[in-house]
Amino acid sequence: MEAPGGPGAPPMWGPGRKMAFGAAPGPRSKLWYTLVDGNLSEVFFPTIDRVALHELRFFASAGGAPPVDDAGDGQHRITWLAPGIPAFTVDSTHHEYRLTKEFFSDPDENAMLIAATFTPELPDVRLYMQASAHWQPGSEGNFGQVLDTHPPALLLRQQDIWMCIVGPFSRATVGYYRSSDLQIDLHDGDGYLTYTYERAGPGNVAAGAEIGIRAGSFQIGIGFAHTRADAEEVARATLQKGSGNVRHAFERAWRGLPDLPPALSKVSGDEGMLAQASLAVLRCLEDKSYAGAFVASPAAPWGESNHNGNQIYHLVWPRDLCRIATALLDAGDQAAALRAFRHLQSRQRADGAWFQNWFVDGTPHWTSTELDQVALPILLAWRLGIAGCLDHDPYPVMVRPAAQFIIREGPLTQLDRWEDLGGLSPSTLAACIAALIVAAEFAHEAGEHVAASHLRAVADYWNDRVETWCSTAGGQYVRLAGDPDQRPTVGAIAPEFLELVRYGLRRPKDERILRSLQSVDSALKVSLPLGPSWRRYVGDLYGEHDDGSPWDGSGKGRPWPVLTGERARHFFSMGLPAAELVRTLEGFAGPGSMMPEQVWDAQDIPSRGLSFGKATGSVSPLGWAHAEYLELLVTIALAGFPDLVVPARHRYTEGPPQDPA
């Protein structure tokens, strides 16, 4: 029987605030999974920029009453399988039941397992499951079918992707999401699965089933493939292996990767728990088919209200990619950092620059140019060279064209690192000046001494004018200025100038730096229960509205943990203790160790899931934030500054500019 009510609810992304994120290492299993509210959220297959499964969630019903939505009504406690191994156990409790769920994928198959134990607390409580495929924006929708097997199996198709869900199901159905699906059926008054439809689609299709046990343990397998037969085969094969064997293989695969350096755990505030989680998160952000393509996040910001394919974070940004690569390098995974660099090389344009961001196959998404995203790959090449990782000279094919682009198009940038305005940016200038000095070092080593002198001359000229371009006569740095021929008189307060210290262009205790920090703290610092954080700039509109409703093109920017990390590194550079800010960052990550993009800075709004000092609905995890946390630990552990460009420091903060003989 065909399900009524098509096409169902409009397409949307899953919530941006993920409780957990994981994947099996290696290229064989091409899927990534996320958790939200104790249940399975978006699963990506076959690349990390394509959502296949929208969600899989559980419901409990005793009949005669509305069902309990485990995601929305249960209380959830999450634990990792082991530190740094991203398989998760969620204990969900409600006065009607307890449900323990383990989530992990098969490292040898495109499949994942949910191993669960159901304990009802009231008589006649039955457990149900519902899964839906992601409706790709612009497509006709998905299809669903109940397979006539014993027990029945569920089939979902999204364009060329098939998903098969197998488990101890007693009854099964398919329908249209929020129209004729299992959840709607359970709310019809009797609390039981009444209507069993065999087919649905095209549209927003969901498949549901009653779990055929009243209490005890069970397992659900989910297979992903490009044919129906293969999806069913891998789902049943993984289920046949059993949770114990698959879990062991998953753990063994993760333990085969380079360990976190012990020194980082020693300087953390949680015995290395978040550091190991951060390393795992960064590794999971890499695509399996396009090596080195690390996306920014496995989420779309405020995804539950996001109905298009434009505002997404499962894309490659050069900035985020370089931050992730340097963090992986400093955390001991040189091979991963080198893969990221090679991916950057493969995506460089003929003019020497990179697009603003792209899908993992290199297809551009946003096509504006940000000069810091042209500079950072040069700095990554420098870091890899110092570490002895490079197997070729990147100067002629990558560094030289990028440096030439910076000189040709700078010093003004089309967009700064916050991607909403352009002009003369202290943070962009800092990256570009440091990159030009590094490019000069490469040129000098290549015997191009005239080119090296020219690169240094441009860097010197820009460096000498940073304050004229980007600070007021009173000594206050501004976020952006628009005219290189006129000193700014006013401008938005922002901590962008700290990048000048990061690369060694200004001393940490430079008078103008310290004066500007006072203004930043007065205007942007927010005291939170876990410690301070900072907003990006005065006038930031990227965040929830004051009533907690999602950003919709306007809103109010909230504090960013990544800025807490940047400030902590500046504290340390001045000889001040940074341990408290380390613990602050660890608190921001929450029980699932997912570092958010933003944290809520107002009174709790439970109906929106917003709590003072905890993650907003934008995105969690954010790879950049995890990378910044790891780099902070590296800074403290080494009592050094890995991003500092030594030739730039020698040139600009330790004496007058001087070309090498």
C-alpha positions as CSV (number, residue, x, y, z in Angstrom):
1,M,0.0,0.0,0.0
2,E,1.2,3.5,-0.9
3,A,1.6,6.0,1.9
4,P,-0.6,9.1,1.7
5,G,0.4,12.6,2.5
6,G,3.3,13.3,0.1
7,P,5.6,15.0,-0.2
8,G,5.9,15.6,3.6
9,A,7.7,18.4,5.4
10,P,10.0,20.7,3.5
11,P,13.7,19.6,3.3
12,M,16.0,20.7,6.1
13,W,19.4,19.9,7.5
14,G,19.9,18.3,10.9
15,P,20.5,20.4,14.0
16,G,23.9,22.2,13.8
17,R,24.6,21.5,17.5
18,K,25.9,17.9,17.4
19,M,26.4,15.9,20.6
20,A,29.0,13.7,19.0
21,F,30.8,13.0,15.7
22,G,32.7,10.0,14.6
23,A,33.9,7.7,11.8
24,A,36.1,4.7,11.3
25,P,39.6,5.5,10.2
26,G,41.0,4.5,6.8
27,P,39.5,4.6,3.3
28,R,37.3,1.5,3.3
29,S,34.4,2.8,5.3
30,K,33.1,5.9,3.6
31,L,30.7,7.1,6.1
32,W,30.6,9.6,9.0
33,Y,27.9,9.8,11.7
34,T,26.7,12.4,14.2
35,L,24.5,12.3,17.3
36,V,22.0,14.9,18.5
37,D,20.0,14.6,21.7
38,G,21.1,11.0,22.3
39,N,20.0,9.7,18.9
40,L,21.5,9.3,15.5
41,S,21.6,12.5,13.5
42,E,23.1,13.1,10.0
43,V,25.1,10.3,8.5
44,F,27.3,11.3,5.5
45,F,28.0,8.9,2.6
46,P,30.0,8.4,0.4
47,T,31.7,11.8,1.0
48,I,31.8,14.0,4.0
49,D,29.9,16.8,2.2
50,R,26.9,14.6,1.3
51,V,24.3,13.8,3.9
52,A,22.5,10.5,3.2
53,L,20.6,9.7,6.4
54,H,18.8,12.6,8.1
55,E,18.2,11.0,11.4
56,L,17.3,7.8,13.3
57,R,15.5,8.2,16.5
58,F,13.6,6.1,19.0
59,F,10.1,6.4,20.5
60,A,8.5,4.6,23.5
61,S,4.8,4.2,23.9
62,A,2.6,2.3,26.4
63,G,-0.6,2.9,24.3
64,G,-3.4,5.3,25.2
65,A,-1.0,8.2,25.6
66,P,1.3,10.2,23.5
67,P,4.6,8.5,22.8
68,V,7.8,9.5,24.4
69,D,10.3,11.0,21.9
70,D,13.6,9.7,23.2
71,A,15.5,12.6,21.6
72,G,13.2,15.3,23.0
73,D,11.9,13.8,26.2
74,G,14.7,11.7,27.5
75,Q,17.7,12.7,29.6
76,H,21.0,11.7,28.0
77,R,24.4,10.9,29.3
78,I,27.2,10.3,26.7
79,T,30.5,8.6,27.0
80,W,33.3,7.8,24.5
81,L,34.3,4.2,23.9
82,A,37.7,5.3,25.1
83,P,39.7,8.6,25.1
84,G,40.2,9.6,21.5
85,I,38.1,6.7,20.0
86,P,34.9,8.2,18.6
87,A,32.4,5.4,19.2
88,F,29.8,6.5,21.7
89,T,27.5,5.1,24.4
90,V,24.4,7.1,25.3
91,D,22.4,6.3,28.4
92,S,18.9,7.7,27.9
93,T,16.4,7.7,30.8
94,H,12.8,8.6,31.2
95,H,10.3,7.6,33.9
96,E,8.8,5.1,31.5
97,Y,12.0,3.4,30.4
98,R,15.8,3.3,30.1
99,L,17.5,2.9,26.8
100,T,21.3,2.4,26.4
101,K,22.6,2.9,22.9
102,E,26.1,2.3,21.4
103,F,26.9,3.9,18.1
104,F,29.9,2.9,15.9
105,S,30.7,2.1,12.3
106,D,32.3,-0.9,10.6
107,P,35.8,0.0,9.5
108,D,35.6,-2.6,6.7
109,E,32.1,-1.8,5.4
110,N,29.9,1.1,4.5
111,A,27.7,0.3,7.5
112,M,27.2,1.2,11.1
113,L,25.7,-0.5,14.1
114,I,23.5,0.5,17.0
115,A,23.8,-1.9,19.9
116,A,21.0,-1.1,22.4
117,T,19.5,-2.4,25.6
118,F,15.9,-1.5,26.4
119,T,14.5,-1.6,30.0
120,P,10.9,-0.5,30.4
121,E,9.9,0.9,33.7
122,L,6.1,0.6,33.1
123,P,4.1,-2.4,31.8
124,D,3.3,-2.6,28.1
125,V,5.8,0.0,27.0
126,R,6.9,-0.7,23.4
127,L,9.9,0.6,21.6
128,Y,9.8,2.0,18.1
129,M,12.4,3.4,15.7
130,Q,12.1,5.9,12.8
131,A,14.7,6.9,10.2
132,S,14.5,9.4,7.4
133,A,16.8,10.1,4.5
134,H,18.1,13.6,3.9
135,W,16.1,15.4,1.2
136,Q,18.8,17.0,-1.0
137,P,17.8,20.6,-1.8
138,G,16.6,20.9,-5.4
139,S,15.9,17.2,-5.9
140,E,12.5,15.5,-6.2
141,G,12.9,13.8,-2.9
142,N,13.5,10.3,-1.6
143,F,11.8,6.9,-1.8
144,G,11.1,4.3,0.9
145,Q,10.0,0.7,0.9
146,V,9.4,-2.1,3.4
147,L,11.1,-5.3,2.3
148,D,9.0,-8.4,2.7
149,T,11.6,-10.3,4.7
150,H,11.5,-12.0,8.0
151,P,11.9,-9.8,10.0
152,P,11.0,-7.0,7.7
153,A,13.8,-4.6,6.6
154,L,13.5,-0.9,5.7
155,L,14.8,0.6,2.5
156,L,15.4,4.3,1.7
157,R,16.7,5.7,-1.5
158,Q,18.2,9.2,-2.0
159,Q,19.0,9.7,-5.7
160,D,21.9,7.2,-6.3
161,I,22.3,6.2,-2.7
162,W,20.5,3.3,-1.1
163,M,20.2,2.7,2.7
164,C,19.0,-0.5,4.3
165,I,18.1,-0.8,7.9
166,V,17.8,-4.3,9.5
167,G,17.0,-5.4,13.0
168,P,14.6,-7.3,15.2
169,F,11.5,-5.5,13.7
170,S,8.1,-7.0,14.3
171,R,6.2,-4.6,12.1
172,A,7.3,-1.8,9.7
173,T,6.0,1.1,7.7
174,V,7.1,3.9,5.5
175,G,5.5,7.3,5.2
176,Y,6.0,11.0,4.6
177,Y,7.9,12.9,7.3
178,R,5.6,14.7,9.6
179,S,2.6,13.7,7.5
180,S,2.1,10.0,7.5
181,D,5.2,8.6,9.2
182,L,5.4,6.4,12.3
183,Q,5.7,9.4,14.7
184,I,2.4,10.8,13.4
185,D,0.8,7.4,13.7
186,L,1.9,7.0,17.3
187,H,0.2,10.3,18.1
188,D,-3.2,9.3,16.7
189,G,-4.6,8.4,20.2
190,D,-4.0,4.7,20.7
191,G,-0.2,5.1,20.9
192,Y,0.5,2.1,18.7
193,L,1.7,1.5,15.2
194,T,-1.7,1.2,13.3
195,Y,-1.0,1.9,9.7
196,T,1.7,-0.1,7.8
197,Y,2.5,1.3,4.4
198,E,4.8,-0.5,2.0
199,R,5.9,2.3,-0.3
200,A,6.4,6.1,-0.2
201,G,8.0,8.7,-2.5
202,P,9.1,10.9,-3.9
203,G,9.3,13.3,-1.1
204,N,10.5,13.6,2.5
205,V,10.3,9.9,3.3
206,A,10.6,8.2,6.7
207,A,10.7,4.5,7.5
208,G,9.7,3.2,10.9
209,A,9.4,-0.1,12.8
210,E,8.3,-1.6,16.1
211,I,11.2,-3.3,17.9
212,G,10.2,-6.8,18.3
213,I,11.4,-7.3,21.9
214,R,9.7,-6.0,25.1
215,A,12.9,-5.8,27.0
216,G,16.6,-6.7,26.6
217,S,19.4,-6.1,24.1
218,F,19.1,-5.8,20.3
219,Q,21.2,-4.5,17.4
220,I,20.3,-2.5,14.3
221,G,22.5,-2.4,11.2
222,I,22.4,0.3,8.6
223,G,24.0,-0.3,5.2
224,F,24.9,2.3,2.6
225,A,25.6,1.6,-1.1
226,H,24.9,2.6,-4.6
227,T,22.6,-0.3,-5.3
228,R,19.7,-1.8,-3.3
229,A,21.3,-5.3,-3.2
230,D,24.6,-4.0,-1.9
231,A,23.0,-1.8,0.8
232,E,21.0,-4.8,2.1
233,E,24.1,-7.1,1.9
234,V,26.4,-4.8,3.9
235,A,23.7,-4.1,6.5
236,R,23.1,-7.8,7.1
237,A,26.9,-8.6,6.9
238,T,27.7,-6.1,9.6
239,L,24.7,-7.2,11.8
240,Q,25.9,-10.8,11.4
241,K,29.4,-9.9,12.7
242,G,27.8,-8.7,15.9
243,S,28.5,-5.6,17.9
244,G,31.4,-7.1,19.9
245,N,33.4,-7.9,16.7
246,V,32.6,-4.6,15.0
247,R,33.4,-2.6,18.1
248,H,36.7,-4.4,18.5
249,A,37.7,-3.8,14.9
250,F,36.7,-0.1,15.2
251,E,38.8,0.4,18.3
252,R,41.8,-1.5,16.8
253,A,41.7,0.7,13.7
254,W,41.8,3.9,15.8
255,R,44.6,2.6,18.1
256,G,46.7,2.1,15.0
257,L,47.0,5.9,14.4
258,P,49.8,8.0,16.0
259,D,49.1,8.8,19.6
260,L,48.7,12.3,21.0
261,P,52.0,13.5,22.4
262,P,51.9,13.0,26.2
263,A,53.1,16.5,26.8
264,L,49.8,17.9,25.6
265,S,47.8,15.8,28.1
266,K,50.1,17.0,30.9
267,V,49.3,20.7,30.4
268,S,45.6,20.2,29.9
269,G,43.0,20.6,32.6
270,D,41.3,17.3,32.1
271,E,44.1,14.8,31.7
272,G,44.0,15.0,28.0
273,M,40.4,14.1,27.4
274,L,39.5,17.0,25.2
275,A,42.9,16.9,23.5
276,Q,42.4,13.3,22.4
277,A,38.8,14.1,21.4
278,S,40.0,17.1,19.4
279,L,42.6,15.0,17.6
280,A,39.9,12.5,16.7
281,V,37.5,15.2,15.6
282,L,40.1,16.7,13.3
283,R,40.9,13.3,11.8
284,C,37.2,12.6,11.2
285,L,36.8,15.8,9.3
286,E,38.9,14.4,6.4
287,D,37.1,12.9,3.4
288,K,37.9,9.3,2.5
289,S,37.8,9.6,-1.3
290,Y,39.6,13.0,-1.6
291,A,42.6,12.7,0.6
292,G,43.4,15.9,2.6
293,A,40.0,17.5,2.1
294,F,39.2,18.4,5.6
295,V,35.8,20.1,6.0
296,A,35.1,22.8,8.6
297,S,32.3,21.0,10.4
298,P,29.9,18.1,9.9
299,A,27.0,20.4,10.2
300,A,24.9,23.2,8.7
301,P,24.5,26.2,11.1
302,W,21.0,26.2,12.7
303,G,20.3,23.3,10.3
304,E,16.8,22.6,11.6
305,S,15.6,26.0,10.2
306,N,18.0,25.9,7.2
307,H,16.1,24.7,4.1
308,N,18.7,25.4,1.4
309,G,22.1,24.2,0.3
310,N,24.0,27.5,0.7
311,Q,24.6,27.9,4.4
312,I,26.6,24.7,5.2
313,Y,29.9,24.0,6.9
314,H,30.7,20.6,5.4
315,L,32.9,22.4,2.9
316,V,36.7,23.0,2.6
317,W,37.9,26.5,3.6
318,P,41.6,27.1,3.1
319,R,41.8,28.9,6.4
320,D,40.2,26.1,8.4
321,L,42.1,23.5,6.5
322,C,45.4,25.2,7.3
323,R,44.5,25.5,11.0
324,I,43.5,21.9,11.1
325,A,46.7,20.8,9.3
326,T,49.0,22.7,11.6
327,A,47.2,21.3,14.7
328,L,47.6,17.8,13.3
329,L,51.2,18.4,12.5
330,D,51.9,19.6,16.1
331,A,49.9,16.8,17.5
332,G,52.2,14.3,15.8
333,D,50.2,13.3,12.7
334,Q,52.6,14.6,10.0
335,A,51.0,12.4,7.3
336,A,47.6,13.9,7.7
337,A,49.1,17.5,7.6
338,L,50.9,16.6,4.4
339,R,47.7,15.2,2.8
340,A,46.0,18.5,3.6
341,F,48.8,20.5,2.0
342,R,48.6,18.3,-1.1
343,H,44.9,18.9,-1.4
344,L,45.5,22.6,-1.2
345,Q,48.0,22.3,-4.0
346,S,45.6,20.5,-6.1
347,R,42.9,23.1,-5.7
348,Q,45.1,26.2,-6.3
349,R,43.8,28.4,-9.2
350,A,45.9,29.4,-12.2
351,D,46.2,32.9,-10.8
352,G,47.7,31.6,-7.6
353,A,44.8,32.0,-5.2
354,W,42.1,29.7,-3.8
355,F,38.3,30.0,-3.8
356,Q,36.6,31.0,-0.6
357,N,35.5,27.4,-0.1
358,W,34.7,24.3,-2.1
359,F,33.2,20.8,-2.0
360,V,35.6,17.9,-1.4
361,D,35.9,17.2,-5.1
362,G,37.0,20.8,-5.7
363,T,33.8,22.2,-7.0
364,P,33.7,25.9,-5.8
365,H,30.8,26.8,-3.5
366,W,31.5,30.5,-2.5
367,T,33.8,32.1,-5.0
368,S,35.0,35.3,-3.2
369,T,38.7,35.8,-2.4
370,E,40.1,36.2,1.1
371,L,43.7,37.2,1.1
372,D,44.5,35.4,4.4
373,Q,43.3,32.2,2.7
374,V,46.0,32.8,0.1
375,A,48.6,33.5,2.7
376,L,47.9,30.7,5.1
377,P,48.9,27.9,2.6
378,I,52.3,29.6,2.2
379,L,52.7,29.5,6.0
380,L,51.6,25.9,6.0
381,A,54.3,25.1,3.4
382,W,56.8,26.8,5.7
383,R,55.7,24.8,8.8
384,L,55.9,21.5,6.9
385,G,59.3,22.4,5.5
386,I,60.7,23.1,9.0
387,A,59.2,19.8,10.2
388,G,61.0,18.0,7.3
389,C,57.8,16.7,5.9
390,L,58.0,18.0,2.3
391,D,59.1,15.7,-0.5
392,H,59.4,18.5,-3.0
393,D,60.1,22.3,-3.3
394,P,56.7,24.0,-3.2
395,Y,58.1,27.4,-4.2
396,P,57.8,27.3,-8.0
397,V,54.4,25.6,-8.2
398,M,52.5,26.9,-5.2
399,V,54.3,29.5,-3.1
400,R,55.5,31.8,-5.8
401,P,52.1,32.1,-7.6
402,A,50.3,32.6,-4.3
403,A,52.8,35.3,-3.2
404,Q,52.5,37.1,-6.5
405,F,48.7,37.1,-6.1
406,I,49.0,38.7,-2.7
407,I,51.2,41.4,-4.0
408,R,49.0,42.0,-7.1
409,E,45.7,42.1,-5.2
410,G,46.7,43.4,-1.8
411,P,46.8,45.0,0.7
412,L,43.0,45.3,0.6
413,T,41.1,42.1,0.8
414,Q,37.8,41.4,-0.8
415,L,36.7,39.7,2.5
416,D,38.3,39.4,5.9
417,R,38.3,36.2,7.9
418,W,34.7,36.8,9.1
419,E,33.6,36.8,5.4
420,D,31.1,39.6,5.5
421,L,33.2,42.7,4.7
422,G,36.5,43.6,3.1
423,G,39.1,46.3,3.3
424,L,42.3,46.7,5.2
425,S,42.3,44.0,8.0
426,P,44.9,43.7,10.7
427,S,44.5,39.9,10.8
428,T,44.7,39.6,7.0
429,L,47.7,41.9,6.7
430,A,49.4,39.9,9.5
431,A,49.0,36.7,7.6
432,C,50.0,38.3,4.3
433,I,53.1,40.0,5.6
434,A,54.3,36.8,7.3
435,A,53.6,34.8,4.1
436,L,55.6,37.2,2.0
437,I,58.6,36.9,4.4
438,V,58.3,33.1,4.2
439,A,58.0,33.3,0.4
440,A,61.1,35.4,0.3
441,E,62.9,32.6,2.3
442,F,61.8,30.1,-0.3
443,A,62.8,32.3,-3.1
444,H,66.3,32.9,-1.6
445,E,66.8,29.1,-1.2
446,A,65.8,28.7,-4.9
447,G,68.4,31.2,-5.9
448,E,65.9,33.9,-6.9
449,H,67.5,36.7,-4.9
450,V,65.9,39.6,-6.8
451,A,62.5,38.0,-6.2
452,A,63.3,37.5,-2.6
453,S,64.3,41.2,-2.2
454,H,61.1,42.3,-3.8
455,L,59.0,40.1,-1.6
456,R,60.7,41.5,1.5
457,A,60.3,45.1,0.3
458,V,56.6,44.7,-0.1
459,A,56.3,43.0,3.3
460,D,58.3,45.8,4.8
461,Y,56.2,48.5,3.2
462,W,52.9,46.9,4.4
463,N,54.3,46.2,7.8
464,D,55.4,49.8,8.2
465,R,51.9,51.0,7.4
466,V,49.8,48.6,9.4
467,E,49.2,51.1,12.2
468,T,48.5,54.0,9.7
469,W,46.1,51.8,7.8
470,C,44.4,50.0,10.6
471,S,44.5,52.1,13.8
472,T,43.2,55.4,14.8
473,A,45.3,58.4,15.9
474,G,44.6,57.4,19.4
475,G,46.3,54.1,19.0
476,Q,43.2,51.8,18.7
477,Y,43.2,49.1,16.1
478,V,40.0,48.7,14.2
479,R,38.6,45.6,12.5
480,L,38.6,47.0,9.0
481,A,39.6,50.2,7.3
482,G,38.7,51.1,3.7
483,D,41.2,53.7,2.4
484,P,45.0,53.1,2.4
485,D,45.5,56.9,1.8
486,Q,43.6,58.0,4.9
487,R,44.0,57.0,8.5
488,P,40.7,55.6,10.0
489,T,39.1,57.9,12.6
490,V,36.5,55.3,13.7
491,G,36.0,51.5,13.2
492,A,34.6,48.4,14.8
493,I,36.4,47.1,17.8
494,A,37.8,43.6,17.2
495,P,40.7,41.5,18.4
496,E,42.1,41.0,14.8
497,F,45.3,42.7,15.7
498,L,46.4,39.8,17.9
499,E,47.4,38.0,14.6
500,L,50.2,40.5,14.4
501,V,51.6,39.0,17.6
502,R,50.9,35.4,16.5
503,Y,53.3,35.6,13.6
504,G,55.9,37.7,15.3
505,L,55.2,41.1,13.6
506,R,54.5,42.9,16.9
507,R,55.6,42.2,20.5
508,P,53.0,40.9,22.9
509,K,53.4,43.9,25.1
510,D,53.4,46.5,22.4
511,E,51.7,49.6,23.8
512,R,49.2,49.8,21.0
513,I,48.4,46.1,21.3
514,L,47.7,46.5,25.1
515,R,45.7,49.6,24.6
516,S,43.5,48.0,22.0
517,L,43.0,44.9,24.2
518,Q,41.5,47.2,26.9
519,S,38.9,48.4,24.4
520,V,38.3,44.8,23.2
521,D,37.7,43.6,26.8
522,S,35.4,46.6,27.5
523,A,33.3,46.0,24.4
524,L,33.5,42.3,23.5
525,K,34.5,40.3,26.6
526,V,31.7,38.2,28.2
527,S,32.0,36.6,31.6
528,L,30.5,33.1,31.6
529,P,30.2,30.4,34.3
530,L,33.1,28.5,32.8
531,G,35.3,31.6,32.2
532,P,35.5,34.5,29.7
533,S,35.0,34.5,26.0
534,W,34.9,37.2,23.4
535,R,32.6,38.2,20.6
536,R,34.1,38.8,17.2
537,Y,33.5,42.5,16.7
538,V,31.1,45.3,17.6
539,G,28.1,45.1,15.4
540,D,28.3,41.3,14.7
541,L,24.9,40.0,13.5
542,Y,25.8,36.3,13.1
543,G,24.0,34.5,15.9
544,E,20.7,33.8,17.5
545,H,18.2,36.6,18.1
546,D,17.7,37.7,21.7
547,D,14.6,35.5,21.9
548,G,16.8,32.5,21.0
549,S,15.4,32.1,17.5
550,P,17.9,31.1,14.9
551,W,20.0,33.4,12.8
552,D,18.0,34.2,9.6
553,G,20.4,36.6,7.9
554,S,20.4,38.8,11.0
555,G,20.7,38.2,14.7
556,K,23.3,38.9,17.4
557,G,26.9,37.5,17.3
558,R,27.7,35.5,20.4
559,P,31.1,34.6,22.0
560,W,33.4,32.3,20.0
561,P,35.6,29.8,21.9
562,V,38.2,30.1,19.2
563,L,38.8,33.7,20.4
564,T,39.2,32.4,23.9
565,G,42.0,30.2,22.6
566,E,43.6,33.1,20.7
567,R,43.5,35.2,23.8
568,A,44.9,32.4,25.9
569,R,47.9,32.2,23.6
570,H,48.5,35.9,24.0
571,F,48.3,35.6,27.8
572,F,51.0,33.0,27.6
573,S,53.1,35.1,25.3
574,M,53.1,37.8,27.9
575,G,54.3,35.4,30.6
576,L,50.9,35.2,32.2
577,P,49.3,31.8,33.2
578,A,46.9,30.4,30.6
579,A,45.7,27.3,32.6
580,E,42.4,28.9,33.6
581,L,41.5,29.6,29.9
582,V,42.5,26.0,29.0
583,R,39.9,24.8,31.5
584,T,37.4,27.3,30.1
585,L,37.8,25.8,26.7
586,E,37.4,22.3,28.0
587,G,34.2,23.4,29.7
588,F,32.8,24.9,26.5
589,A,33.2,21.5,24.8
590,G,30.5,19.9,27.0
591,P,30.0,16.3,27.9
592,G,30.5,15.1,24.3
593,S,33.8,16.9,23.9
594,M,32.4,18.8,20.8
595,M,33.8,22.4,20.7
596,P,31.2,24.8,19.4
597,E,31.5,27.8,17.1
598,Q,29.6,30.0,19.6
599,V,28.3,29.9,23.2
600,W,25.1,31.4,24.5
601,D,25.6,34.6,26.6
602,A,22.2,35.3,27.9
603,Q,19.6,33.7,30.2
604,D,18.6,30.1,29.6
605,I,15.9,29.5,27.0
606,P,15.1,25.8,27.5
607,S,12.6,25.7,24.7
608,R,15.4,26.6,22.3
609,G,18.0,24.3,24.0
610,L,20.0,27.4,25.0
611,S,21.9,27.5,28.3
612,F,24.1,30.3,29.6
613,G,27.7,29.6,28.7
614,K,27.0,26.5,26.6
615,A,26.8,25.9,22.9
616,T,24.4,27.8,20.7
617,G,22.6,26.2,17.8
618,S,25.1,27.3,15.2
619,V,27.5,24.4,14.8
620,S,29.3,21.9,17.0
621,P,31.9,20.6,16.5
622,L,33.9,23.3,14.7
623,G,37.3,22.0,13.5
624,W,38.9,25.4,13.8
625,A,38.0,25.6,17.5
626,H,39.4,22.1,18.2
627,A,42.6,23.0,16.3
628,E,43.0,26.3,18.3
629,Y,42.7,24.3,21.5
630,L,45.4,21.8,20.5
631,E,47.7,24.7,19.4
632,L,47.2,26.3,22.8
633,L,48.3,23.1,24.5
634,V,51.3,22.9,22.1
635,T,52.2,26.5,23.0
636,I,52.2,25.8,26.7
637,A,53.8,22.3,26.5
638,L,56.7,23.6,24.4
639,A,56.9,27.1,26.0
640,G,57.1,28.3,22.4
641,F,54.8,29.6,19.7
642,P,54.5,27.2,16.7
643,D,52.9,29.8,14.4
644,L,55.5,32.4,15.0
645,V,57.5,33.1,11.8
646,V,61.1,33.4,13.0
647,P,62.4,35.4,10.0
648,A,59.5,37.9,10.5
649,R,60.2,38.2,14.2
650,H,63.9,38.8,13.5
651,R,63.0,41.4,10.9
652,Y,60.3,43.4,12.7
653,T,60.6,43.0,16.5
654,E,64.3,42.3,17.1
655,G,66.0,45.0,15.0
656,P,65.8,47.0,11.8
657,P,64.9,45.4,8.5
658,Q,67.9,43.9,6.8
659,D,68.2,41.7,3.7
660,P,70.5,38.7,4.1
661,A,73.9,39.0,2.5
